[in-house]
Amino acid sequence: MESAGILYANVAPVIVSGLTQLEQFTAQSAGYVFSLNMAGTALGGLVAIFFVSRLPWRPAAAVLLAGLIGMDLASAQAIDPFWLYVLRFVHGLLGGLLIGVSLGVIARVVNP
């Protein structure tokens, strides 16, 4: 599970160079998109710590996964840097929450 972050970080140059192909994005603004996504993921994981023991994990995971799909679909349509910042931050937040819920479930089993 820890290697997922490394793999995602290795994709950062692809994301940044892909966004810079659009005239609305500079290398700096494209980097912000990636950074805000990662910041949202970290915050989502932190927030999950406080709620994971009280959440019914199946419905929570389903709602979070649906939210991730919605954010992906919305992100694919966004061409304004500001809105892509917002969408990718929310996507990261939902993803971090989902990871937190998933790891919380794994931690509760007898032999994780």
N, C-alpha and C positions, 0 to 999 in steps of 0.2 A: 504494500500500500504506500510505503514511503517513496518508492521509486516513481510514483505517478507525478509528484511535484517536479522531479528532475526531468521527466519526459516532457511535461508541460512547459518547463522553462526552456527546454531545447527547441520548442516550437516558436518561441517568442520572435526570433528573427524572421520567420516565415510570415507570422501575423503582421509584424511591423512593415516588412517590405511589401506585403500584399495591400495593406491600407495606404501606403504611400503612393501606390499606383493611381489612386484617386486624387483629383486636384484639391479636394477639401482637406486633405491630411498632409501634414508635414511629418518628418521623422519623429519630432517631439510629440505631436498630438497622437500619432499612432502608438508611440510608446506609452503614453498616458492611458490609452484604452487597455493595453495589456496590464499595466500597473494597477489600475483601478479594479480590474477583474481579480487580480491576485489579492489586493487589499480586502475586497469583499469576501473572498474565500477565507482569509484569515479571521476576519470579524465574524463570519458565519460560524466557523468552527468554535470560536470563543463563546459565542452566544449559546451554541448548542450544549455546551457543558452544563449550563444552568437549567436547561429544560429537558434534557434527554431522558432523565429518569421518570419524569411525569407525563411524557407524551406517549400516546398509543402509536407505536412505531410504524405499523403498516399504513394507516391513513396518512400519517405525517410524511412518510416516504413517498406515497403516491401523489400527494399534493405538491411536495417539493419537486418531484420529477416532472409533473405537469407544468409547474412554474418554470423549470429549466427549459423545457421544450418551447414554451411561450416566449421566453426571453431570447432563445435562439432564433425563432421565427421573426421576432421583432427586430433583432440585431441585423438580420439579413436584409431588412428593408431600410435600415437607418443609414443615411449618408451624411448627416450633420454630426460633427465631432461631439458637440455637447450631449446630444441624445444618445450617441453610442457610448459615451462615458457613463451616463446614467444606467443604460440598459446593461452594460457589461458589469458594472458594480453590483447591480441587483442580481445578475446572473451568478456572479461570484458569491454573493451573500447566500443565495439559495443553495448553491453547490456546497458551500462550506457547512451549511446547516444539514444538508443531506449526508455529507461525509461524517459529521458529528453524530447524527442519529445512527448511521450504519455502524460506526465504531462503538457506539454505546450498546447496540444490540450484540455485537461480537463480544464485548467485554462482559456481558451478563451470562453468556453460556458457560457451562461447566468447564469445558476444555477449549479455550479460545485458540 
